[in-house]
Amino acid sequence: MSLAAFVAAPGRYVEREGWRPMLDVERQAASRFYDRLGELMGIRDRHTSYEHACQIVDDYEATNLRPNADTLELGDHLLRVLRDRLPWPVSNASGQIFASQINDSAVAHAVGLPGVNVPTRLLARAISGARRLVLPHLPAPTKPAFVPGQPAGPYTQGLRPLSDREALNARDTRKQDPRNVC
């Protein structure tokens, strides 16, 4: 399936849940980025456009998407991560919440998620709707969510942030590395 899923899934999520429709230039950028990454990885069969990536994913899912040991294990791991990260009052509903965000019953079934009940579906729609109404009126973030060289995400226990000097040295080293094509 190449890297088409990395183009299609986020794009579809943004189209469904985002505060505005994606621009054509954003679709093209996502498609070109993952096409280039696939080229650098030596993947021969790659998507040729955003629409082609979506078609590849749809065709693959139509013939291959069903529960199996691997997909069920993936779903189990994802649910454990969500349960650990969500606050106590909603952590027990992590399967419902995750399935409501996937918004695709075939995918949810393939990874062993429960069907979404009506209250969860209504709550998820209300939250998404409120988010779409509020986000356009908020100021754009002024600080990056990710800083290269700094610990981020759920696996940061025991890691220390790099000093400014270490972060700069790491960044300079990457620029000088001929394998770094970006």
C-alpha positions as CSV (number, residue, x, y, z in Angstrom):
1,M,0.0,0.0,0.0
2,S,3.1,2.3,0.0
3,L,2.8,5.4,2.1
4,A,-0.7,6.3,0.8
5,A,-2.3,5.8,4.3
6,F,-0.1,8.6,5.7
7,V,-1.6,10.9,3.0
8,A,-5.2,9.7,3.1
9,A,-6.0,9.1,6.8
10,P,-4.8,12.5,8.2
11,G,-6.4,14.3,5.2
12,R,-9.7,12.7,5.7
13,Y,-9.6,13.3,9.5
14,V,-8.9,17.0,8.9
15,E,-11.7,17.2,6.3
16,R,-14.1,15.6,8.8
17,E,-13.0,17.2,12.0
18,G,-11.0,20.3,11.1
19,W,-12.1,23.9,11.5
20,R,-11.9,24.5,7.8
21,P,-11.6,22.4,4.6
22,M,-8.2,21.5,3.5
23,L,-6.8,23.6,0.7
24,D,-5.7,21.9,-2.6
25,V,-2.1,23.1,-1.9
26,E,-2.2,21.3,1.5
27,R,-3.4,18.1,-0.2
28,Q,-0.7,18.4,-2.8
29,A,2.0,19.1,-0.2
30,A,1.0,16.0,1.8
31,S,1.0,13.9,-1.4
32,R,4.3,15.2,-2.6
33,F,6.0,14.8,0.8
34,Y,5.1,11.1,1.1
35,D,5.8,10.5,-2.5
36,R,9.3,11.9,-2.1
37,L,9.8,9.9,1.2
38,G,8.7,6.8,-0.6
39,E,11.1,7.5,-3.4
40,L,14.0,7.9,-0.9
41,M,12.9,4.7,0.8
42,G,13.1,2.8,-2.5
43,I,9.3,2.2,-2.8
44,R,8.5,1.7,-6.5
45,D,4.7,1.7,-6.5
46,R,3.8,5.1,-5.1
47,H,0.7,7.2,-5.3
48,T,0.6,10.0,-7.9
49,S,-1.7,12.4,-6.2
50,Y,-3.8,12.9,-3.1
51,E,-6.8,11.4,-4.8
52,H,-4.8,8.4,-5.9
53,A,-3.5,7.9,-2.4
54,C,-7.1,7.8,-1.1
55,Q,-8.1,5.3,-3.9
56,I,-5.1,3.1,-3.0
57,V,-6.2,3.0,0.7
58,D,-9.9,2.4,-0.2
59,D,-9.0,-0.5,-2.5
60,Y,-6.6,-2.0,0.1
61,E,-9.2,-1.8,2.9
62,A,-11.9,-3.2,0.7
63,T,-9.9,-6.4,0.2
64,N,-7.8,-6.7,3.3
65,L,-9.5,-5.0,6.2
66,R,-10.6,-7.6,8.7
67,P,-9.7,-8.5,12.3
68,N,-6.6,-10.7,12.6
69,A,-4.1,-11.3,15.4
70,D,-2.0,-8.3,14.3
71,T,-4.8,-5.8,14.0
72,L,-6.3,-6.9,17.3
73,E,-2.9,-6.6,19.0
74,L,-2.5,-3.1,17.6
75,G,-6.0,-2.1,18.9
76,D,-5.2,-3.5,22.3
77,H,-1.9,-1.5,22.5
78,L,-3.7,1.7,21.3
79,L,-6.4,1.3,23.9
80,R,-3.8,0.8,26.7
81,V,-2.0,4.0,25.7
82,L,-5.3,5.9,25.6
83,R,-6.4,4.5,29.0
84,D,-3.1,5.6,30.5
85,R,-3.2,9.1,29.0
86,L,-6.9,10.0,29.4
87,P,-8.1,11.4,32.8
88,W,-9.9,9.0,35.1
89,P,-13.5,9.9,34.4
90,V,-13.2,9.1,30.7
91,S,-10.4,6.5,30.6
92,N,-12.9,3.6,30.9
93,A,-14.6,4.9,27.7
94,S,-11.3,5.1,25.7
95,G,-12.6,2.4,23.2
96,Q,-15.7,4.4,22.6
97,I,-13.9,7.7,22.3
98,F,-11.2,6.2,19.9
99,A,-13.8,4.5,17.8
100,S,-15.8,7.7,17.5
101,Q,-12.7,9.5,16.3
102,I,-11.9,6.9,13.7
103,N,-15.5,7.2,12.5
104,D,-15.1,4.1,10.3
105,S,-16.9,1.0,11.7
106,A,-14.9,-1.3,9.4
107,V,-11.6,0.0,10.7
108,A,-12.8,0.0,14.3
109,H,-14.0,-3.6,14.0
110,A,-10.7,-4.6,12.4
111,V,-8.7,-3.4,15.4
112,G,-11.2,-4.8,17.9
113,L,-12.8,-1.5,19.1
114,P,-16.3,-1.5,20.4
115,G,-19.2,-0.1,18.4
116,V,-19.9,3.5,19.2
117,N,-23.0,4.0,21.4
118,V,-25.4,6.9,20.7
119,P,-24.4,9.0,23.7
120,T,-20.7,8.8,22.8
121,R,-21.4,9.6,19.1
122,L,-23.5,12.6,20.1
123,L,-20.9,13.9,22.5
124,A,-18.1,13.5,20.0
125,R,-20.1,15.4,17.4
126,A,-20.9,18.1,19.9
127,I,-17.2,18.5,20.9
128,S,-16.0,18.5,17.3
129,G,-18.7,21.1,16.4
130,A,-17.7,23.3,19.3
131,R,-14.0,23.0,18.3
132,R,-14.8,23.9,14.7
133,L,-16.6,27.0,15.9
134,V,-13.9,28.2,18.4
135,L,-10.6,27.4,16.6
136,P,-10.9,30.0,13.9
137,H,-11.2,32.7,16.5
138,L,-8.2,31.7,18.6
139,P,-4.8,33.2,17.9
140,A,-2.3,31.0,16.1
141,P,0.2,29.2,18.4
142,T,3.4,31.2,18.8
143,K,5.5,28.3,20.2
144,P,6.1,25.1,18.3
145,A,4.5,21.9,19.6
146,F,7.7,20.0,18.8
147,V,11.3,21.2,19.3
148,P,14.0,19.1,17.7
149,G,16.3,17.6,20.2
150,Q,13.8,17.8,23.1
151,P,11.9,14.9,24.7
152,A,8.3,14.8,23.6
153,G,5.4,12.4,23.9
154,P,4.6,9.6,26.3
155,Y,8.1,8.1,26.3
156,T,10.0,10.9,28.0
157,Q,10.3,9.4,31.5
158,G,14.0,9.4,32.5
159,L,15.0,11.7,29.6
160,R,16.3,15.2,30.2
161,P,15.8,18.1,27.9
162,L,19.0,19.0,25.9
163,S,20.7,22.2,26.9
164,D,20.5,25.0,24.2
165,R,24.1,24.3,23.3
166,E,23.4,20.5,22.9
167,A,20.3,21.2,20.8
168,L,22.2,23.6,18.5
169,N,25.1,21.1,18.2
170,A,22.6,18.3,17.3
171,R,20.9,20.5,14.7
172,D,24.3,21.6,13.2
173,T,25.4,17.9,13.0
174,R,22.2,17.0,11.1
175,K,22.8,19.8,8.6
176,Q,26.4,18.6,7.9
177,D,25.4,15.0,7.5
178,P,25.2,14.2,3.7
179,R,22.5,11.6,4.4
180,N,20.2,14.4,5.6
181,V,18.4,15.3,2.5
182,C,15.7,17.5,4.1
